[in-house]
Amino acid sequence: MENLTQLAQLLSASVIAAGFVIGLGGLGAAVGFGILGGKFLESSARQPELTSMLQTKMFIVAGLLDAVPIIGVAVGFLLLYSNPFLGLLGVK
């Protein structure tokens, strides 16, 4: 019975952890995109002749910034569907 309680606690903690990883990763990316877009608009307004070069660099940074929540989703799915901590309880 104790093993069943530990299993339930581990699975519930894993669900909470996956929610935090996905949610905070999305929140961080949203803040990052907001700052990135704002700085792009500021720099384009100051020097309109550099807009095309700045836009290219902005899209490169946006692609890198978008990788963070995608990795967070992958880690969240790992915790939900193939939990590596189940081996500590002897569950296969």
C-alpha positions as CSV (number, residue, x, y, z in Angstrom):
1,M,0.0,0.0,0.0
2,E,2.9,2.4,0.7
3,N,4.3,1.8,-2.8
4,L,0.9,2.8,-4.3
5,T,0.9,6.0,-2.2
6,Q,4.4,6.8,-3.4
7,L,3.4,6.1,-7.0
8,A,0.4,8.5,-6.7
9,Q,2.5,11.2,-5.2
10,L,5.2,10.8,-7.9
11,L,2.6,11.0,-10.7
12,S,0.8,14.0,-9.2
13,A,4.1,15.8,-8.7
14,S,5.1,15.0,-12.3
15,V,1.8,16.5,-13.6
16,I,2.4,19.7,-11.6
17,A,6.0,19.9,-12.7
18,A,5.0,19.4,-16.4
19,G,2.4,22.2,-16.0
20,F,5.0,24.5,-14.6
21,V,7.6,23.7,-17.2
22,I,5.2,24.3,-20.1
23,G,3.5,27.3,-18.6
24,L,6.6,29.1,-17.5
25,G,8.4,28.4,-20.7
26,G,5.4,29.9,-22.6
27,L,5.3,32.9,-20.3
28,G,9.1,33.5,-20.7
29,A,8.8,33.2,-24.5
30,A,5.9,35.6,-24.6
31,V,7.8,38.2,-22.6
32,G,10.9,37.7,-24.8
33,F,8.8,38.1,-28.0
34,G,7.3,41.3,-26.6
35,I,10.7,42.8,-25.7
36,L,12.1,41.7,-29.1
37,G,9.3,43.2,-31.1
38,G,9.4,46.5,-29.1
39,K,13.2,46.9,-29.5
40,F,12.8,46.1,-33.2
41,L,10.2,48.8,-33.7
42,E,12.3,51.3,-31.7
43,S,15.4,50.6,-33.8
44,S,13.4,50.7,-37.0
45,A,12.0,54.1,-36.1
46,R,15.4,55.5,-35.3
47,Q,17.1,54.2,-38.4
48,P,14.6,53.2,-41.1
49,E,17.4,52.4,-43.6
50,L,18.5,49.5,-41.5
51,T,15.0,47.9,-41.2
52,S,15.7,45.0,-43.6
53,M,18.9,44.0,-41.9
54,L,17.3,44.4,-38.4
55,Q,14.3,42.3,-39.5
56,T,16.5,39.5,-40.7
57,K,18.3,39.4,-37.3
58,M,15.0,39.7,-35.5
59,F,13.7,36.6,-37.2
60,I,16.8,34.6,-36.4
61,V,16.5,35.6,-32.7
62,A,12.8,34.8,-32.8
63,G,13.6,31.3,-34.0
64,L,16.1,30.8,-31.2
65,L,13.7,32.2,-28.7
66,D,10.9,29.9,-29.9
67,A,13.1,26.8,-29.2
68,V,12.8,27.3,-25.4
69,P,9.1,26.5,-25.0
70,I,9.3,23.7,-27.5
71,I,12.0,22.1,-25.4
72,G,9.8,22.7,-22.3
73,V,6.9,20.9,-24.0
74,A,9.2,18.0,-24.8
75,V,10.3,17.8,-21.2
76,G,6.7,18.0,-20.0
77,F,5.7,15.2,-22.3
78,L,8.6,13.1,-21.0
79,L,7.5,13.6,-17.4
80,L,3.9,12.7,-18.3
81,Y,4.3,9.8,-20.6
82,S,7.7,8.2,-20.0
83,N,8.5,9.3,-16.4
84,P,12.2,8.5,-15.7
85,F,11.6,8.6,-11.9
86,L,9.3,5.5,-12.0
87,G,12.4,3.3,-11.9
88,L,13.2,4.6,-8.4
89,L,9.9,3.0,-7.2
90,G,10.5,-0.3,-9.0
91,V,7.7,0.3,-11.6
92,K,8.5,-0.6,-15.1
